[in-house]
Amino acid sequence: MNYSLQLKDLWPSVRAALLCEQKYGALLNNFSPVDHVAQELELLNATDFVSEALKTAQQSQWVMEAETMTQAEMSPPLCASISSNIKCYTFPRGDITRFRPARPDALGLLDYYLMDAASLLPILALNVQPDDFVLDLCAAPGGKTLALLQTGICGHLAANDISISRTKRLYEILHSYIPKEIRKMVSVTSCDGRDWDQLEGGTFHKVLVDVPCTTDRHSVMEDDNNIFHKRRTKERQMLPMLQLQLLMAGILATKQGGEVVYSTCSLSPLQNEYVIERAVEIAETQFNIRIHVEDLSHFRTLFQDTFSFFSECRLGELVLPHLTANFGPMYFCKLRRM
Ligand SMILES: C[S@@+](CC[C@H](N)C(=O)[O-])C[C@H]1O[C@@H](n2cnc3c(N)ncnc32)[C@H](O)[C@@H]1O
């Protein structure tokens, strides 16, 4: 009922997609020999959606230049803000082929990680730069931590999650995909992320706050541990408060000039834009910190061939599930600490 008010005519199609099998992307493991895996996937007609988007953007930029537009006249720098080390293969729109399970290489590292390809967008938005200190505040089971490591340029990565059992899964992923010498630069902790500023406030260049949410796709399909179950009503009602507290901790953990990406896998504005608005207000009024909400609309242009975006998000971007591109939901918004 709620989403039909928000998404209006789009809701029946989003609902149908949520009720159908989701699509995956194969995040290549750069720490394993990837060339033959890439070739194998290309033979199946899959493409690396990140490099494809960058190629298309470069071509359109050339066309604009040829049409004598100056740099200043162009829309936001399309490719400047994307880490190109990340390679994630997806099948074309409408193609619902499944990927084979990942395989170990000669050293025992798995060749790719299957994930919702839209989960990579918050990582691309974070735009890690060489030697950045990065904090992944709610990291388990570790898909996004793994993607952050695939950039190959983090100076240090702190991966935290309150749940000890889910942190074990994070360790398993690190062991299955990352060589020992790289694992050394990851510190894994199991703290309440809300207390992070008391541990290491103001030290990180980049912070990912991928909060617990109503996990809408899981919630429409699975009875097990469903957040909409009556016995979890209170917990569900408190989610936006928890999300806000985690985002505030993420902001306080960031250096001046540093960036925070907030993400959820929910369609709910209460868990998305409203949390952002409240955090910006609290940062200013209670901590005297000015926050700039970055424009990510170029993501819509860049990745329109792979994902369906909601065009009416007030702040940040939202990937809507669609039967021909059944990824998401994935909301992401980038904040800069001024
Ligand atoms: C959406 S999941 C994170 C998924 C993860 N980023 C990934 O890509 O695999 C949200 C996580 O937040 C954790 N969490 C919940 N409350 C937390 C808190 N107060 N502090 C830190 N982590 C918390 C949950 O245990 C859960 O693993």
PDBQT file of the ligand as one rigid body, heavy atoms in Angstrom, charges set to zero:
ROOT
HETATM    1  C1  LIG A 401      22.733  -4.697   4.807  1.00  0.00    +0.000 C 
HETATM    2  S1  LIG A 401      23.696  -5.614   5.889  1.00  0.00    +0.000 S 
HETATM    3  C2  LIG A 401      25.333  -5.277   5.347  1.00  0.00    +0.000 C 
HETATM    4  C3  LIG A 401      25.700  -6.012   4.087  1.00  0.00    +0.000 C 
HETATM    5  C4  LIG A 401      27.163  -5.865   3.740  1.00  0.00    +0.000 C 
HETATM    6  N1  LIG A 401      27.560  -4.486   3.631  1.00  0.00    +0.000 N 
HETATM    7  C5  LIG A 401      27.489  -6.588   2.445  1.00  0.00    +0.000 C 
HETATM    8  O1  LIG A 401      27.584  -5.951   1.397  1.00  0.00    +0.000 OA
HETATM    9  O2  LIG A 401      27.649  -7.804   2.490  1.00  0.00    +0.000 OA
HETATM   10  C6  LIG A 401      23.599  -4.704   7.360  1.00  0.00    +0.000 C 
HETATM   11  C7  LIG A 401      24.528  -5.189   8.457  1.00  0.00    +0.000 C 
HETATM   12  O3  LIG A 401      24.476  -4.280   9.532  1.00  0.00    +0.000 OA
HETATM   13  C8  LIG A 401      24.785  -4.979  10.711  1.00  0.00    +0.000 C 
HETATM   14  N2  LIG A 401      24.389  -4.152  11.841  1.00  0.00    +0.000 N 
HETATM   15  C9  LIG A 401      23.169  -4.016  12.419  1.00  0.00    +0.000 A 
HETATM   16  N3  LIG A 401      23.235  -3.149  13.455  1.00  0.00    +0.000 NA
HETATM   17  C10 LIG A 401      24.528  -2.736  13.519  1.00  0.00    +0.000 A 
HETATM   18  C11 LIG A 401      25.224  -1.854  14.386  1.00  0.00    +0.000 A 
HETATM   19  N4  LIG A 401      24.598  -1.219  15.393  1.00  0.00    +0.000 N 
HETATM   20  N5  LIG A 401      26.540  -1.682  14.189  1.00  0.00    +0.000 NA
HETATM   21  C12 LIG A 401      27.187  -2.310  13.187  1.00  0.00    +0.000 A 
HETATM   22  N6  LIG A 401      26.577  -3.171  12.348  1.00  0.00    +0.000 NA
HETATM   23  C13 LIG A 401      25.267  -3.372  12.509  1.00  0.00    +0.000 A 
HETATM   24  C14 LIG A 401      24.024  -6.284  10.542  1.00  0.00    +0.000 C 
HETATM   25  O4  LIG A 401      24.592  -7.297  11.359  1.00  0.00    +0.000 OA
HETATM   26  C15 LIG A 401      24.180  -6.564   9.051  1.00  0.00    +0.000 C 
HETATM   27  O5  LIG A 401      25.224  -7.462   8.828  1.00  0.00    +0.000 OA
ENDROOT
TORSDOF 0
